[in-house]
Amino acid sequence: MADPKVSDEAIAVLVDIIRTAGRDLNAGQRLELDHLISQGLVAVAETDQGRRSYAVTDEGQRLLDERGVGANEA
């Protein structure tokens, strides 16, 4: 499978999801999130409180690793 083409903004959203499960995404980031979900790079889960939570999939993590992006980098 060919790697999906992702923008720098999409990479930033993936990192935010790793850090905060997507709790603090703005409107523009949420649009990018929809693309990441459709590409299989992010998964959706419901929390106990009925809120959505997001997690980077193994494929999303592989993409970050290939791009040399670490979520804990300052």
Z-matrix of the N, CA and C atoms (Angstrom, degrees):
N
C 1 1.450
C 2 1.522 1 108.81
N 3 1.332 2 115.75 1 133.78
C 4 1.460 3 119.96 2 179.27
C 5 1.519 4 109.97 3 -72.79
N 6 1.323 5 114.82 4 145.09
C 7 1.464 6 119.22 5 178.18
C 8 1.519 7 109.51 6 -65.23
N 9 1.322 8 116.20 7 135.16
C 10 1.460 9 118.20 8 175.99
C 11 1.528 10 109.59 9 -67.15
N 12 1.321 11 115.64 10 145.48
C 13 1.464 12 120.40 11 176.37
C 14 1.515 13 107.16 12 -81.48
N 15 1.303 14 115.67 13 121.73
C 16 1.463 15 119.92 14 179.67
C 17 1.519 16 109.19 15 -125.90
N 18 1.310 17 114.50 16 143.12
C 19 1.463 18 121.38 17 -179.39
C 20 1.521 19 110.36 18 -81.22
N 21 1.320 20 114.56 19 169.63
C 22 1.458 21 119.51 20 174.83
C 23 1.525 22 110.31 21 -61.58
N 24 1.338 23 117.00 22 -35.97
C 25 1.473 24 121.01 23 177.26
C 26 1.532 25 110.27 24 -62.53
N 27 1.320 26 116.72 25 -40.01
C 28 1.464 27 120.21 26 178.76
C 29 1.526 28 110.52 27 -64.49
N 30 1.314 29 116.82 28 -40.75
C 31 1.465 30 120.51 29 177.52
C 32 1.529 31 109.44 30 -61.68
N 33 1.336 32 116.79 31 -42.65
C 34 1.463 33 120.66 32 178.81
C 35 1.530 34 110.86 33 -62.18
N 36 1.319 35 117.70 34 -37.89
C 37 1.466 36 121.16 35 178.17
C 38 1.525 37 110.10 36 -66.69
N 39 1.326 38 117.61 37 -41.62
C 40 1.471 39 120.33 38 177.10
C 41 1.528 40 110.50 39 -58.05
N 42 1.317 41 116.44 40 -43.96
C 43 1.463 42 120.42 41 179.66
C 44 1.527 43 110.29 42 -64.67
N 45 1.334 44 117.36 43 -42.58
C 46 1.468 45 120.25 44 177.48
C 47 1.525 46 111.50 45 -60.99
N 48 1.307 47 116.74 46 -37.69
C 49 1.467 48 120.06 47 179.02
C 50 1.519 49 110.18 48 -66.13
N 51 1.300 50 117.38 49 -40.95
C 52 1.467 51 119.78 50 177.26
C 53 1.524 52 110.09 51 -61.90
N 54 1.310 53 116.44 52 -41.41
C 55 1.468 54 120.70 53 -176.54
C 56 1.525 55 113.32 54 -74.95
N 57 1.354 56 117.89 55 -39.59
C 58 1.470 57 120.01 56 -170.69
C 59 1.521 58 114.71 57 -130.04
N 60 1.324 59 118.71 58 8.96
C 61 1.471 60 123.36 59 -176.77
C 62 1.528 61 111.22 60 59.66
N 63 1.332 62 117.45 61 22.23
C 64 1.456 63 121.75 62 176.31
C 65 1.512 64 115.19 63 80.21
N 66 1.314 65 117.98 64 16.23
C 67 1.472 66 121.01 65 -176.79
C 68 1.523 67 113.54 66 -69.91
N 69 1.330 68 118.54 67 -26.03
C 70 1.464 69 121.10 68 -172.09
C 71 1.530 70 113.47 69 -115.57
N 72 1.316 71 118.13 70 29.79
C 73 1.456 72 120.25 71 -178.17
C 74 1.523 73 110.97 72 -78.59
N 75 1.335 74 116.31 73 139.39
C 76 1.462 75 120.22 74 176.00
C 77 1.530 76 109.39 75 -85.99
N 78 1.332 77 116.65 76 179.54
C 79 1.465 78 121.26 77 -174.96
C 80 1.531 79 112.04 78 -60.12
N 81 1.317 80 117.43 79 -42.63
C 82 1.461 81 120.69 80 178.95
C 83 1.518 82 112.39 81 -64.92
N 84 1.308 83 115.75 82 -40.00
C 85 1.464 84 120.45 83 178.36
C 86 1.524 85 110.75 84 -66.79
N 87 1.321 86 117.13 85 -34.55
C 88 1.469 87 120.33 86 178.94
C 89 1.529 88 111.31 87 -66.21
N 90 1.333 89 117.10 88 -34.65
C 91 1.467 90 119.61 89 174.48
C 92 1.524 91 110.33 90 -63.79
N 93 1.315 92 116.06 91 -43.15
C 94 1.468 93 120.92 92 177.22
C 95 1.523 94 109.94 93 -63.33
N 96 1.325 95 116.74 94 -37.87
C 97 1.460 96 122.32 95 179.03
C 98 1.520 97 111.01 96 -57.54
N 99 1.336 98 117.54 97 -42.38
C 100 1.460 99 120.89 98 178.97
C 101 1.527 100 111.16 99 -58.26
N 102 1.320 101 116.94 100 -40.77
C 103 1.468 102 120.79 101 178.11
C 104 1.534 103 110.97 102 -66.47
N 105 1.312 104 115.91 103 -41.40
C 106 1.467 105 119.83 104 -179.51
C 107 1.529 106 111.10 105 -64.60
N 108 1.315 107 116.68 106 -38.39
C 109 1.473 108 120.37 107 177.11
C 110 1.522 109 109.49 108 -64.56
N 111 1.340 110 117.28 109 -45.72
C 112 1.468 111 120.36 110 -178.37
C 113 1.529 112 112.19 111 -65.67
N 114 1.330 113 117.47 112 -25.02
C 115 1.462 114 121.79 113 177.82
C 116 1.529 115 112.18 114 -86.78
N 117 1.323 116 117.20 115 -3.57
C 118 1.458 117 120.70 116 179.86
C 119 1.517 118 113.93 117 78.57
N 120 1.330 119 117.09 118 18.63
C 121 1.457 120 120.84 119 -179.17
C 122 1.522 121 112.46 120 -93.28
N 123 1.335 122 116.52 121 -16.47
C 124 1.465 123 123.20 122 178.99
C 125 1.525 124 108.25 123 -134.90
N 126 1.330 125 115.71 124 140.21
C 127 1.468 126 122.22 125 176.45
C 128 1.527 127 108.94 126 -111.89
N 129 1.343 128 115.67 127 151.10
C 130 1.465 129 122.48 128 -179.94
C 131 1.514 130 108.95 129 -107.79
N 132 1.327 131 116.11 130 138.99
C 133 1.471 132 121.82 131 175.98
C 134 1.521 133 108.15 132 -138.36
N 135 1.307 134 116.72 133 145.78
C 136 1.462 135 121.59 134 174.96
C 137 1.523 136 108.78 135 -89.57
N 138 1.308 137 116.08 136 139.25
C 139 1.469 138 119.98 137 176.95
C 140 1.517 139 109.08 138 -89.86
N 141 1.312 140 116.80 139 173.54
C 142 1.462 141 121.74 140 178.27
C 143 1.521 142 111.68 141 -60.72
N 144 1.314 143 117.90 142 -29.69
C 145 1.453 144 122.28 143 -178.85
C 146 1.528 145 112.30 144 -86.87
N 147 1.318 146 118.17 145 5.53
C 148 1.456 147 122.07 146 179.49
C 149 1.514 148 114.56 147 82.99
N 150 1.317 149 117.56 148 2.57
C 151 1.460 150 121.38 149 176.54
C 152 1.516 151 109.42 150 -83.83
N 153 1.308 152 115.37 151 154.29
C 154 1.461 153 119.26 152 175.85
C 155 1.514 154 110.37 153 -83.23
N 156 1.295 155 114.30 154 144.48
C 157 1.455 156 122.16 155 174.44
C 158 1.525 157 105.98 156 -127.87
N 159 1.298 158 116.97 157 151.21
C 160 1.460 159 121.38 158 -177.27
C 161 1.518 160 109.77 159 -125.22
N 162 1.311 161 115.26 160 149.19
C 163 1.461 162 121.07 161 178.09
C 164 1.526 163 108.62 162 -140.81
N 165 1.308 164 115.82 163 142.04
C 166 1.459 165 121.35 164 175.25
C 167 1.525 166 107.76 165 -72.81
N 168 1.316 167 116.21 166 131.40
C 169 1.466 168 121.15 167 178.78
C 170 1.529 169 110.13 168 -76.73
N 171 1.309 170 116.03 169 171.68
C 172 1.464 171 120.16 170 176.39
C 173 1.526 172 110.50 171 -58.41
N 174 1.324 173 116.56 172 -39.09
C 175 1.469 174 120.60 173 178.36
C 176 1.532 175 110.83 174 -64.53
N 177 1.329 176 116.63 175 -40.88
C 178 1.464 177 120.85 176 177.06
C 179 1.516 178 111.63 177 -63.81
N 180 1.314 179 116.59 178 -41.05
C 181 1.462 180 120.80 179 178.61
C 182 1.525 181 110.62 180 -66.14
N 183 1.327 182 116.44 181 -39.12
C 184 1.462 183 120.36 182 177.73
C 185 1.529 184 109.89 183 -61.47
N 186 1.328 185 116.96 184 -41.96
C 187 1.460 186 120.98 185 177.99
C 188 1.526 187 111.26 186 -61.23
N 189 1.329 188 116.67 187 -44.75
C 190 1.461 189 120.04 188 177.09
C 191 1.522 190 111.32 189 -61.60
N 192 1.329 191 116.42 190 -43.08
C 193 1.467 192 120.45 191 179.36
C 194 1.529 193 110.69 192 -61.13
N 195 1.336 194 116.31 193 -43.29
C 196 1.461 195 120.19 194 -179.88
C 197 1.525 196 112.06 195 -64.53
N 198 1.319 197 116.43 196 -31.83
C 199 1.467 198 120.98 197 179.41
C 200 1.533 199 111.17 198 -85.70
N 201 1.321 200 117.23 199 -4.54
C 202 1.453 201 120.47 200 178.04
C 203 1.512 202 113.45 201 74.12
N 204 1.326 203 116.27 202 29.36
C 205 1.464 204 121.28 203 -178.44
C 206 1.511 205 109.47 204 -101.43
N 207 1.323 206 115.60 205 127.14
C 208 1.463 207 121.34 206 175.09
C 209 1.512 208 109.69 207 -112.31
N 210 1.316 209 117.28 208 135.19
C 211 1.470 210 121.35 209 -177.47
C 212 1.524 211 111.63 210 -70.35
N 213 1.313 212 118.27 211 -19.49
C 214 1.459 213 120.52 212 -177.33
C 215 1.511 214 113.10 213 -97.64
N 216 1.326 215 116.63 214 9.07
C 217 1.466 216 120.11 215 178.83
C 218 1.509 217 109.85 216 -77.10
N 219 1.301 218 116.39 217 143.23
C 220 1.475 219 120.31 218 179.29
C 221 1.508 220 111.03 219 -88.18
